[in-house]
Amino acid sequence: MNATEDAFEQELARQILISEKKRVTILAIILSFMAFYFLTMICCFPSAFPEQFLHKIYGLPFWIWFTLLLATTAAYKWFLLIIIDYVIKTGKQISAFLRYFNVFEETSLPTVAIFLLAQVIDPILALVSPSSFIYFIFIILAALRLNFKLCLFTGTVAAIEYLSLALFYISQVNESAKTTILTLLPHHIVKAVILFVTGLVTGLVTLQLKKQIIQSFHYIQERNDIANIFGQHVSPPVVDKLLHQPTEICTETRHVCVMFLDIRDFTTFSENNRPEEVVNFLNTLFEPMIDIVNLHNGVINKFLGDGFMAIFGAPISDGKDSQNAVNAAQEIIKTVKQKIANGEIAPIRIGIGLHTGNAVTGTVGSIQRKEYTVIGDVVNLASRIEQLNKPLGSQLLISAAVWETIGKNIDTVIDKGLVPVKGRKEPVQIYQIN
């Protein structure tokens, strides 16, 4: 598990605690209200309740025991809220013992209610009273914990406690009285099994829900990886295409057109100006260039101080990579001339070199830092072609491969012939575009 996944797990655990806090808060409020309401009603309107509520069990009337049950459970919930709030603020986790104890305490609430009710009415009727259905509420609420074991534990406790009560009370019923289905043990066994299965199913649903949450996280993380790899130098259409294809960028051989751009005499400019002026100059110059490359489905692969390398055709291609690169280069030169004419930047010249061919593309680096890169002779030759602009007095040079790929459809092209290129034995056919 890497640092990002570990941070996600911690945040997920924190969110589960926040959800648990809300759940416990709701229960605390409901139980407190019920205790207050029951106490008020029994004191002010005792005739509204059945006579059985006044019967004494273990020395006290039933209604006092019932009110104490609600009040003590509510008090425990308010105390639990303090613990949860402290755990959230300190970034800790609730102990496993407290988690399971809380489940046991909640699930036992309807058990105690049935037990008390059985002291004043027919025990079999107490078993099928609304109190027994509270088990299902707590089992369903257990799903908010996103913990399969806790859900299963809730269902198991409910099933065991209910079945234990059923076994105890049915054993006290006379054989002659066992004339209805409610007094037959199989009926209550089935109900206990349903409680257990409900806990099991809730746990399985919880597992699936948690799995989907984690998958969604990985899905978002993979998409963020794309943004990290390509930075801010990819056009929105390219981003959209990338996000709608498999996000794992594999190493592969692709046909690409590579652009190298360089600012002429930048060293002299940087020596004669303050660093902040140099940076501002580069930002002013690069900003429209980046937009132009983006608009023509290119990707700024890396900045090279006073220039950059752009790729057309990787990681995606629209089939017009060389034409896109030429159009982008011409628009960049036109934009620079306009900025100079408008006095936005100092008079400069730029050099652009284009070459197309096969290259190996993919990501290199580590988990912490990755970079999308293009490797191959096409990159080296594009760089060498750009460097020829200075001796040839040009601004845009392309290789014969680019010229043929775009269909030789530019009128302002000048055939520079076979030009020697540094590092290569054979001269290279070069074309200049004005």
Secondary structure, 3 states (H helix, E strand, C coil): CCHHHHHHHHHHHHHHHHHHHHHHHHHHHHHHHHHHHHHHHHHHCHHHCCHHHHCEECCEEHHHHHHHHHHHHHHHHHHHHHHHHHHHHHCCCCCHHHHHHHHHHHHHHHHHHHHHHCCCCCHHHHHCCHHHHHHHHHHHHHHHHCCHHHHHHHHHHHHHHHHHHHHHHHCCCCHHHCCCHHHCHHHHHHHHHHHHHHHHHHHHHHHHHHHHHHHHHHHHHHHHHHHHHHCCCECHHHHHHHHCCCCCCCCEEEEEEEEEEEECCHHHHHHCCCHHHHHHHHHHHHHHHHHHHHHCCEEEEEECCCEEEEEECCCCCCCCHHHHHHHHHHHHHHHHHHHHHCCCCCCCCEEEEEEEEEEEEEEEECCCCEEEEEECHHHHHHHHHHHCHHHHCCCEEEEHHHHHHCCCCCCCEEEEEEECCCCCCCCEEEEEEC
